[in-house]
Amino acid sequence: MGIVKISDELHEEIRKSSNVMSRSINSQAEFWIKLGMLAELNPTLTYHEVIKKQLLKEKLTIAELLHE
């Protein structure tokens, strides 16, 4: 594991979002980093398309997620 330096302002935004999304601060930062990487690799896809693509990759459906 490494250390990434970010601004205090960004850290505060991650903290706020982590509370809303019920994630740890590290998990929220990791989610945003992964999503940003996927967005750069798939610039023509929308947010929802990127998420759907990842769910399909894991062979998960929305129905399965809702019934867990």
Secondary structure, DSSP 8 states (H G I E B T S, - for coil): -------HHHHHHHHHHHHHTT--HHHHHHHHHHHHHHHHH-TTS-HHHHHHHHHHHTT--HHHHHT-
